[in-house]
Every structure is written in structure tokens, then in C-alpha cells.
Amino acid sequence: MEQLPQPKLRTSTDIQGNILAAFNKDFMDFRYLHFPDAAKGRGWLSAILNTVATTSETEDFNEQFSVARRAFGRDPGITVVRCGVSLTFEGLTTVAKDPAQVRSDLEKPFPSFVAGAAARAADLGDTGDSDPKQWLFGAGTGDQVVHAVLIVAADTDELLQEKLKNLDAVEAANQVVRVHVDEGRTLTGALKGHEHFGYKDGISQPGVKDFHRENPDQPGFRDVHPGTELIEAGEFVFGQKSEAGDRTAPRWMANGSLQVVRRLRQDVAGWNAAVVEGATKFTGTMDPTRLGGCLVGRFKDGTPLAPPNGTVTGVGSDRNDFDYSNDPAGEHTPWVAHIRRTHPRVFAGIGDGHPKSHRLMRRGIPYGVQFPGGADDDGVDRGLMFVCYGTSLEEQFELVQRFWANSDTFPPGKPNGPTPAPNGFDKVIGLAGEASIGLADGTHGTVDMPRFVRTTGALYAFTPSISTLRLLAGGEDLPNTPVGS
């Protein structure tokens, strides 16, 4: 049987796994580490290098798993453990042979990365209960400054624990300080694949040119994934072509990506009560199920509110062939809906003419035990480990959080046009306040909700290529001629 050619990035052994090829594991530990000095930091990197997963081996496993699941109608018995490592700005300047060069390479083109997540918190709405003073990691001083983020992902808890014992020994041998650990775990039973509020998560990831195959009958879209546009790989990996030709970087960053890690605590009881109460504030046909769907943009099973553009749309959460062009006023998917604020599709380029330059490659997983139900908060810490990758913090994560989710007048409208009417904040990850909804059947009203998701830790990090990790571990020079477009 003739085999289809592989897209060039699909077989990369230099790009780390989890950027383009997701780990997709049920058990994921996040270790936030501090190096006592350059030599011990390099020693730790040297010791873990051979355990860092590549794109090629990660996607090989994912495809094997998918084929087996389709064949047998259930998850197959194959298992594996994967590791990924990222370095903060402080971590890079600690282990690099020439810290001054690294600083010079990064200061102007990557100001948010150099400043760090804690310094950007106020502009992103992380104040009050979400202020860095409350964080479990990301705002520490001394030996609580995080230098590295190690993600350890496994299909079983047994595999994970076995790997962690080995990593414990590597940390001890190099006197690495463990600042904090988070245990990401997929929810079980009816909530498998969902987050703690109960909504199916991880839907509608971007397709990537030169990694995913193109649909021969619909150029520009991913094969077998209706509605999934292909985005230039340089939006997620340095050294590749980007959408606007504005993602250049020093050569040592090629095949790497910027990473955002955010620990988001969820108040499930508060959210549930607010949705029930909010539904009573509407005229027309509104109930908690519909209001929750309006605030998220999907019902709990992942089915979107948006009417499709085409006829081949799939069912449930696979019904992804929509772009909101047939719903400009938000009468089907309200403008306050979380999935519309964070991925406004055809409206994404209204402000700058670059609709494909703001996508995020998301790799989140829940943490904490499932909410047992009931009207009262049980006081247990649970939420989402939000992880995303891209090549511009300012044009991707920060733009989405600051100017889309936290704006009460999104979309901004055309330049020099009329000031848009306020419609409220994203009520999942945005600011506290009002959200206005007016639906096509005449149902309308406004909900005024506090924040039920608060930030309890955050980091900006860089996920280097395998080759750059080797240079850093060996204390070698980092080539810094510009690459990318």
C-alpha cells in the first residue's frame, strides 16, 4: 500500500514534544525548579537530556494509539512516559555560557518574556486574589526563583511514579531546589476530557502547516478536521515561516517555542450558583444549561452554539466548521462567550488585519479532585493547569487575555469607526463584571458575576530545541544570527 508523504515537521527530532505533538497523558506532573549555580544547572540538564521527548517520537505514539483505539473501540494497552523541559529567562541566564549575550538577544524583541509573568500580572488582570503575592510559584525570590519547568507525562500513575523516582535522584545529585509541584490529572467517568466546571476542553486546536496534512478538497484546512484552518508553523515554533513575517529570533531559539504556564483555581460551587441565579435575570427562554452554554460558547458535551458554515460538520464537539461570519451580532454565540473571546475566528483580525497571528497551542490539564456536588464550596483546591505555546507572548497569549478576554467592548470595530457597544467580559477567564447577552429568539439579559477562576501561579518560559539544550548543558556558545520570518 502506498504511504502518504510525511509533512517535514512531523518527523522532527529537534523540536520538543508537546509543542506541535501533544503529550495527551492522563497523569502529568509539573516541577518548578531552581538551580543553585550554573554548573549544577548544566549538570541537571545533561542528566535529563536523553529523557526529553521529541516531536517525532511523540507523534509516532499518538498515531499508533489512535489507530489501535479505532480498531478496538477503546483505549489500547500501550503506555509510555514523556518529559519536556523549559527555562525561564532567569534560568537561561543562569546556565548560558554568556548570560550577557542571552540578555542582549532577548531584551528588545521579547520584553514580556524578559520581564516575567509576575511583572506582567497587573496588565493582565491578575490583581486582588490573583495578585502574584498570593502565587504558589512564579513570584518568589532567592532560591524560590524558578529556573526550569519540567513536565513529566505518563499514561499510568505507576509509570509516572517510577520516572519521578529517577528524577528525584537527578535533582538531589545536582542540589536542585524544588520550588513547587503540581499534579495534573484528567478527570474520570462522565467528566473525562472535561474541566472542573463540566465543559469539554481542548477542542479546536489550530492546524499547523508542514505538520498536519492539508485537505486536498479544501486547501488551507487540515485534512479530516472540518473548520480547522492551517496556520504557519512560525506562529508556534521559531525558525519557521510566520503569518505576518514578524517572528524572527536568534538562531539558538530555532525549533523552540515560548511557553506560558498558569495555575488557575476554579470555584465550581460559585460558578454553578451564579449560572442558576443569572438565568433568572433574563427575559425569554433561559435556563442554567443554556446560560452556561452562552457564557462558554459550547454546551457541556462540547457541542457549539454556533451555526455551521458548511454541510459536513460532524456531531457534538466535532462540529467545528464555523467562523461566526453568519453571526456578527452574537445572536447565536454571544460576544461574551469564552470560546468566541479567545478564538474569534473571522473577527480575529479586525483590529490589526492579522487574523491568524493570535492563535495559541493549548496543552492544559485539570488538577485536583473532582467537585463532589452540592451548593457549598468544599474548600478543596482544584482547577486547570493552563499551558500554551507560541512565538510571541505579546501578540498571542497577552493579547488574547488583555485585549480580548478582559475587554468589555470586543470586537473593537474597524479603525476610525464608531465606538462599539459594551457587551461585557469573558466570564470564564476575564474580569469580574457584567456580561450582556441577546439571542436570536428574543431572549436577552445581563449577568453580573465575580471571578470564579483566579490565578495562583504563573510563569513565562522558553522550550528549547534538543540541539540548544545540548549547547546549554555543555556550556557552549549559542549562535545568534537571525532566523525565521
C-alpha positions as CSV (number, residue, x, y, z in Angstrom):
1,M,0.0,0.0,0.0
2,E,1.3,3.4,-0.9
3,Q,2.3,5.5,2.1
4,L,1.5,9.3,2.2
5,P,4.5,11.5,2.5
6,Q,5.1,12.9,5.9
7,P,5.0,16.7,6.4
8,K,8.5,17.9,7.2
9,L,7.9,18.9,10.8
10,R,6.1,15.7,11.6
11,T,9.4,13.8,11.7
12,S,11.4,16.5,13.7
13,T,13.8,15.1,16.2
14,D,14.9,18.6,17.3
15,I,11.5,20.2,18.3
16,Q,10.4,19.0,21.7
17,G,7.2,17.0,22.1
18,N,4.1,18.7,23.4
19,I,4.5,21.8,21.2
20,L,3.2,20.5,17.9
21,A,2.6,16.9,19.0
22,A,0.7,16.8,22.3
23,F,1.6,14.5,25.2
24,N,-2.1,13.7,25.7
25,K,-1.5,11.9,29.0
26,D,-3.8,11.3,31.9
27,F,-1.0,11.9,34.5
28,M,1.2,15.0,34.3
29,D,3.4,16.4,37.0
30,F,4.8,19.9,36.7
31,R,8.0,20.5,38.6
32,Y,9.2,24.1,39.1
33,L,13.0,24.0,39.8
34,H,15.7,26.4,40.9
35,F,19.4,25.8,40.1
36,P,21.9,26.7,42.8
37,D,24.5,27.8,40.2
38,A,25.5,27.4,36.5
39,A,27.5,24.2,36.9
40,K,24.7,22.3,38.7
41,G,22.1,23.7,36.4
42,R,24.1,22.3,33.4
43,G,24.6,19.1,35.2
44,W,20.9,18.7,35.7
45,L,20.2,19.5,32.0
46,S,22.9,17.0,30.9
47,A,21.3,14.2,33.1
48,I,17.8,14.7,31.7
49,L,18.6,15.3,28.1
50,N,18.1,11.7,27.0
51,T,14.6,11.7,28.6
52,V,13.3,14.8,26.8
53,A,10.7,13.8,24.2
54,T,10.9,14.8,20.5
55,T,8.1,15.7,18.2
56,S,8.7,12.6,16.1
57,E,8.5,10.0,18.9
58,T,5.5,11.8,20.5
59,E,3.5,11.8,17.3
60,D,4.5,8.3,16.4
61,F,3.0,7.1,19.7
62,N,-0.1,9.3,19.2
63,E,-0.8,7.9,15.8
64,Q,-0.2,4.3,17.0
65,F,-2.6,4.9,19.9
66,S,-5.3,6.4,17.6
67,V,-5.1,3.5,15.2
68,A,-5.4,1.0,18.0
69,R,-8.3,2.8,19.5
70,R,-10.2,2.9,16.2
71,A,-9.5,-0.8,15.7
72,F,-10.7,-2.0,19.1
73,G,-13.2,0.8,20.1
74,R,-11.4,1.5,23.4
75,D,-8.1,2.9,24.7
76,P,-5.3,0.4,23.9
77,G,-3.0,-1.1,26.5
78,I,0.1,0.7,25.1
79,T,1.7,3.1,27.6
80,V,4.7,5.5,27.7
81,V,6.1,8.3,29.7
82,R,7.3,11.6,28.2
83,C,9.3,14.6,29.5
84,G,9.5,18.2,28.4
85,V,11.7,21.0,29.8
86,S,11.5,24.7,29.6
87,L,13.7,27.5,31.0
88,T,12.6,30.9,32.3
89,F,14.7,34.0,31.5
90,E,16.4,33.7,34.8
91,G,17.1,30.0,34.1
92,L,18.6,30.8,30.7
93,T,20.9,33.5,32.0
94,T,21.9,31.1,34.8
95,V,23.1,28.2,32.6
96,A,24.1,30.0,29.4
97,K,27.9,30.4,28.8
98,D,27.4,34.1,28.0
99,P,24.4,35.5,30.0
100,A,25.0,39.0,28.7
101,Q,24.6,37.7,25.1
102,V,21.3,36.0,26.0
103,R,20.0,39.2,27.7
104,S,21.0,41.2,24.6
105,D,19.4,38.7,22.3
106,L,16.1,38.8,24.2
107,E,15.5,42.3,25.7
108,K,14.1,44.2,22.8
109,P,12.3,41.5,20.8
110,F,10.8,39.6,23.8
111,P,10.2,42.2,26.5
112,S,7.4,40.2,28.3
113,F,9.5,37.1,28.5
114,V,12.4,39.0,30.0
115,A,10.1,40.8,32.5
116,G,8.4,37.6,33.5
117,A,4.8,36.7,34.3
118,A,4.7,38.3,37.7
119,A,5.8,41.7,36.3
120,R,3.0,41.5,33.6
121,A,0.3,40.4,36.1
122,A,-1.4,43.8,36.7
123,D,-1.8,44.5,33.0
124,L,-3.4,41.0,32.6
125,G,-5.9,41.5,35.4
126,D,-4.1,39.4,37.9
127,T,-4.8,41.6,40.9
128,G,-6.6,41.0,44.3
129,D,-6.9,37.3,44.9
130,S,-4.9,36.7,41.7
131,D,-2.1,39.0,42.7
132,P,1.4,37.5,42.5
133,K,1.8,37.9,46.2
134,Q,-0.7,35.1,46.5
135,W,1.0,32.8,44.0
136,L,2.5,29.4,44.8
137,F,5.2,29.8,42.2
138,G,6.4,32.4,39.7
139,A,7.0,35.4,42.1
140,G,9.5,34.1,44.5
141,T,12.9,35.4,45.5
142,G,16.2,33.8,46.3
143,D,16.0,30.0,45.9
144,Q,12.3,30.3,45.2
145,V,13.0,31.8,41.8
146,V,12.0,29.3,39.2
147,H,14.7,28.5,36.6
148,A,13.1,25.4,34.9
149,V,9.7,23.9,34.3
150,L,9.8,20.1,33.9
151,I,6.6,18.4,32.6
152,V,6.5,14.6,33.2
153,A,3.6,13.0,31.5
154,A,2.5,9.3,31.6
155,D,-0.3,7.1,30.7
156,T,-0.4,5.4,34.1
157,D,0.3,6.6,37.6
158,E,2.8,3.7,38.0
159,L,4.8,4.8,35.1
160,L,4.8,8.4,36.3
161,Q,5.9,7.5,39.9
162,E,8.7,5.3,38.5
163,K,10.0,8.1,36.4
164,L,9.7,10.6,39.2
165,K,12.0,8.5,41.4
166,N,14.7,8.7,38.8
167,L,14.2,12.5,38.5
168,D,14.4,12.8,42.3
169,A,17.9,11.3,42.2
170,V,19.0,13.7,39.4
171,E,17.7,16.7,41.4
172,A,19.4,15.6,44.6
173,A,22.7,14.9,42.8
174,N,22.8,18.5,41.4
175,Q,21.3,20.1,44.6
176,V,18.4,21.5,42.6
177,V,15.7,23.1,44.7
178,R,12.1,22.0,44.0
179,V,10.1,25.2,44.4
180,H,6.6,23.7,43.8
181,V,4.9,20.7,42.2
182,D,1.5,20.5,40.5
183,E,-0.2,17.2,39.8
184,G,-2.3,17.4,36.6
185,R,-4.8,14.6,36.2
186,T,-7.6,14.1,33.7
187,L,-11.0,13.8,35.3
188,T,-12.7,10.5,35.3
189,G,-16.0,9.0,34.5
190,A,-18.5,11.3,32.8
191,L,-16.1,14.2,33.2
192,K,-13.2,12.6,31.3
193,G,-12.0,15.1,28.8
194,H,-13.7,18.0,30.6
195,E,-12.6,20.7,33.0
196,H,-14.0,21.2,36.5
197,F,-16.9,23.4,35.5
198,G,-18.0,20.4,33.5
199,Y,-17.3,21.6,29.9
200,K,-15.4,19.5,27.4
201,D,-12.0,21.1,27.0
202,G,-9.1,21.1,24.5
203,I,-11.4,21.5,21.4
204,S,-10.5,23.5,18.3
205,Q,-6.7,23.5,18.3
206,P,-5.0,25.2,15.3
207,G,-3.8,23.1,12.4
208,V,-0.1,23.7,11.6
209,K,1.3,23.8,8.1
210,D,4.1,21.4,7.5
211,F,3.0,19.3,10.5
212,H,-0.6,18.4,9.7
213,R,-1.8,17.2,6.3
214,E,-3.8,19.5,4.2
215,N,-7.3,18.6,3.0
216,P,-6.9,18.1,-0.8
217,D,-10.5,19.2,-1.3
218,Q,-10.3,22.3,0.9
219,P,-6.9,23.9,0.6
220,G,-5.8,25.8,3.7
221,F,-7.6,23.5,6.1
222,R,-6.5,20.4,7.9
223,D,-7.4,17.0,6.5
224,V,-10.3,15.2,8.2
225,H,-10.8,18.2,10.6
226,P,-13.6,20.4,9.1
227,G,-13.2,24.0,10.1
228,T,-9.6,23.7,11.2
229,E,-7.5,26.3,9.4
230,L,-3.8,25.6,8.8
231,I,-1.6,28.2,10.4
232,E,2.0,28.9,9.5
233,A,4.4,26.9,11.8
234,G,6.3,30.0,12.7
235,E,3.4,31.1,14.9
236,F,4.3,28.2,17.3
237,V,8.0,27.3,16.5
238,F,10.8,29.7,15.9
239,G,12.8,29.5,12.7
240,Q,9.7,28.7,10.5
241,K,7.6,31.0,8.3
242,S,5.1,33.0,10.3
243,E,1.8,34.6,9.1
244,A,3.0,38.2,9.1
245,G,6.7,37.6,8.6
246,D,7.4,39.2,12.0
247,R,8.6,36.3,14.2
248,T,12.4,36.5,13.8
249,A,14.7,35.2,16.6
250,P,18.3,34.4,17.3
251,R,19.4,31.1,15.8
252,W,19.6,29.4,19.2
253,M,15.9,29.8,19.5
254,A,15.2,27.9,16.3
255,N,12.9,24.9,16.7
256,G,12.0,26.2,20.2
257,S,8.8,27.9,21.5
258,L,7.7,30.3,24.2
259,Q,5.6,28.7,26.9
260,V,3.0,30.1,29.3
261,V,2.1,28.1,32.4
262,R,-0.8,29.3,34.6
263,R,-2.3,27.6,37.6
264,L,-6.0,28.6,37.5
265,R,-8.0,27.7,40.6
266,Q,-11.7,27.2,39.9
267,D,-14.6,27.9,42.3
268,V,-17.1,25.3,40.9
269,A,-19.8,25.8,43.5
270,G,-19.7,29.5,43.0
271,W,-19.9,29.1,39.2
272,N,-22.8,26.7,39.4
273,A,-24.7,29.0,41.8
274,A,-24.0,32.1,39.6
275,V,-25.3,30.4,36.5
276,V,-28.5,29.3,38.2
277,E,-29.0,32.8,39.7
278,G,-28.1,34.5,36.4
279,A,-30.6,32.6,34.4
280,T,-33.4,34.3,36.4
281,K,-32.3,37.7,35.1
282,F,-33.3,37.1,31.5
283,T,-36.5,37.6,29.6
284,G,-37.4,34.9,27.1
285,T,-36.3,31.3,27.2
286,M,-33.3,30.9,29.5
287,D,-32.2,28.2,32.0
288,P,-28.9,27.4,33.7
289,T,-27.9,24.9,30.9
290,R,-28.5,27.5,28.2
291,L,-26.8,30.3,30.1
292,G,-23.8,28.2,30.9
293,G,-23.6,27.4,27.2
294,C,-23.8,31.1,26.3
295,L,-21.0,32.0,28.7
296,V,-18.7,29.3,27.4
297,G,-19.9,29.1,23.8
298,R,-20.4,25.4,24.0
299,F,-22.7,23.1,25.9
300,K,-21.0,20.7,28.4
301,D,-20.6,17.9,25.8
302,G,-18.7,20.3,23.6
303,T,-21.4,21.0,21.1
304,P,-21.0,24.6,20.0
305,L,-23.8,27.1,19.9
306,A,-22.5,28.5,16.5
307,P,-24.4,27.5,13.4
308,P,-22.1,25.8,10.9
309,N,-20.8,27.2,7.7
310,G,-20.9,24.0,5.7
311,T,-22.8,20.8,5.4
312,V,-20.1,18.4,6.7
313,T,-19.9,19.5,10.3
314,G,-19.6,16.4,12.4
315,V,-21.6,15.9,15.6
316,G,-21.1,17.2,19.2
317,S,-17.7,18.7,19.9
318,D,-16.6,17.6,16.4
319,R,-19.0,20.1,14.8
320,N,-16.3,22.7,14.4
321,D,-16.9,24.1,10.9
322,F,-18.0,27.6,11.9
323,D,-16.3,31.0,11.8
324,Y,-19.0,33.4,13.2
325,S,-19.4,35.1,9.8
326,N,-23.1,34.2,9.9
327,D,-23.4,35.6,13.4
328,P,-21.9,39.1,13.5
329,A,-24.1,40.4,16.3
330,G,-23.6,37.4,18.6
331,E,-27.2,36.2,18.5
332,H,-26.2,32.5,18.5
333,T,-22.8,32.6,20.1
334,P,-22.8,35.7,22.3
335,W,-19.8,38.0,22.1
336,V,-19.0,37.4,25.8
337,A,-18.7,33.6,25.2
338,H,-15.3,32.3,26.3
339,I,-14.5,30.4,23.1
340,R,-15.5,33.4,21.0
341,R,-13.4,35.8,23.0
342,T,-10.3,33.6,23.0
343,H,-10.7,32.5,19.3
344,P,-13.0,34.9,17.4
345,R,-12.2,33.3,14.1
346,V,-13.1,35.5,11.2
347,F,-13.3,38.5,13.5
348,A,-9.8,38.0,14.9
349,G,-8.1,40.4,12.5
350,I,-10.5,43.3,12.9
351,G,-8.0,45.3,15.0
352,D,-4.8,44.6,13.1
353,G,-5.6,42.7,9.8
354,H,-3.7,39.6,11.0
355,P,-6.5,37.1,11.9
356,K,-4.1,34.1,12.0
357,S,-1.4,35.7,14.1
358,H,-3.0,35.3,17.5
359,R,-3.6,31.6,17.9
360,L,-2.4,29.6,20.9
361,M,-1.4,25.9,21.0
362,R,-3.0,24.9,24.3
363,R,-1.9,21.9,26.3
364,G,-3.9,22.2,29.6
365,I,-4.9,19.5,32.1
366,P,-7.1,19.7,35.3
367,Y,-5.5,19.4,38.7
368,G,-7.3,18.5,42.0
369,V,-10.1,16.1,42.7
370,Q,-13.5,16.4,41.1
371,F,-16.1,18.5,42.8
372,P,-18.5,16.2,44.7
373,G,-21.5,18.4,44.0
374,G,-23.7,20.4,46.4
375,A,-24.4,24.0,46.9
376,D,-21.4,24.9,49.0
377,D,-17.7,25.1,48.2
378,D,-15.9,22.2,49.8
379,G,-12.7,24.2,50.2
380,V,-10.6,21.9,48.0
381,D,-8.1,23.4,45.6
382,R,-9.0,22.3,42.1
383,G,-8.6,23.9,38.7
384,L,-6.7,23.9,35.4
385,M,-3.1,23.8,34.6
386,F,-3.2,26.1,31.6
387,V,-0.2,25.6,29.2
388,C,0.2,27.2,25.8
389,Y,3.0,27.6,23.3
390,G,3.7,30.3,20.7
391,T,6.4,32.6,19.3
392,S,5.0,36.0,20.6
393,L,3.7,36.5,24.2
394,E,2.6,40.0,23.2
395,E,0.7,39.0,20.1
396,Q,-0.7,35.7,21.3
397,F,-1.3,34.9,25.0
398,E,-1.1,38.5,26.3
399,L,-3.3,39.9,23.5
400,V,-6.0,37.3,24.0
401,Q,-6.0,37.8,27.8
402,R,-5.6,41.5,28.0
403,F,-7.4,42.9,24.9
404,W,-10.0,40.2,24.2
405,A,-11.0,38.4,27.4
406,N,-10.6,41.4,29.6
407,S,-12.2,44.0,27.3
408,D,-15.9,44.8,27.7
409,T,-16.0,46.2,24.1
410,F,-14.7,43.4,22.0
411,P,-14.6,43.3,19.0
412,P,-13.0,46.7,18.7
413,G,-14.6,47.5,15.3
414,K,-12.8,49.0,12.3
415,P,-10.2,51.7,12.7
416,N,-11.8,55.2,13.0
417,G,-15.2,53.5,13.1
418,P,-17.9,54.0,15.8
419,T,-17.1,53.0,19.3
420,P,-18.5,49.5,19.9
421,A,-21.2,49.0,22.5
422,P,-20.1,47.3,25.7
423,N,-21.1,43.6,25.8
424,G,-19.1,42.6,28.9
425,F,-16.1,40.5,29.9
426,D,-15.3,36.9,29.2
427,K,-16.9,35.3,32.3
428,V,-14.6,32.2,32.4
429,I,-11.1,33.8,32.4
430,G,-11.9,37.5,32.2
431,L,-12.6,40.3,34.8
432,A,-15.4,40.5,37.2
433,G,-18.4,42.5,36.0
434,E,-21.3,42.4,33.6
435,A,-21.9,40.3,30.5
436,S,-24.8,41.1,28.1
437,I,-26.5,38.5,26.0
438,G,-29.1,39.0,23.3
439,L,-30.2,35.9,21.3
440,A,-31.9,35.5,18.0
441,D,-35.2,34.2,19.6
442,G,-35.5,37.4,21.7
443,T,-34.1,36.1,24.9
444,H,-31.9,38.8,26.5
445,G,-30.5,39.9,29.8
446,T,-27.3,40.8,31.7
447,V,-25.4,38.8,34.3
448,D,-23.1,40.4,36.8
449,M,-20.6,37.9,38.1
450,P,-17.5,37.9,40.2
451,R,-14.4,35.9,39.1
452,F,-14.7,32.2,39.6
453,V,-11.2,31.5,38.2
454,R,-8.2,33.0,39.9
455,T,-4.5,32.8,39.1
456,T,-2.4,31.0,41.8
457,G,0.8,30.8,39.9
458,A,2.2,31.8,36.5
459,L,5.4,31.6,34.5
460,Y,6.8,32.5,31.1
461,A,9.4,30.1,29.9
462,F,11.3,29.1,26.7
463,T,11.1,25.5,25.4
464,P,14.4,25.0,23.6
465,S,15.2,22.6,20.8
466,I,17.1,19.4,21.6
467,S,20.2,20.8,20.0
468,T,20.0,24.1,22.0
469,L,19.5,22.1,25.2
470,R,22.7,20.3,24.4
471,L,24.6,23.6,23.9
472,L,23.3,24.9,27.2
473,A,24.1,21.7,29.0
474,G,27.6,21.7,27.6
475,G,28.3,25.4,28.4
476,E,28.9,26.1,24.7
477,D,28.4,29.2,22.6
478,L,24.9,30.0,21.4
479,P,24.7,31.0,17.7
480,N,22.6,34.2,17.4
481,T,22.3,35.1,13.7
482,P,18.6,35.9,12.9
483,V,16.3,33.1,11.7
484,G,12.6,32.9,10.8
485,S,10.2,35.2,9.0
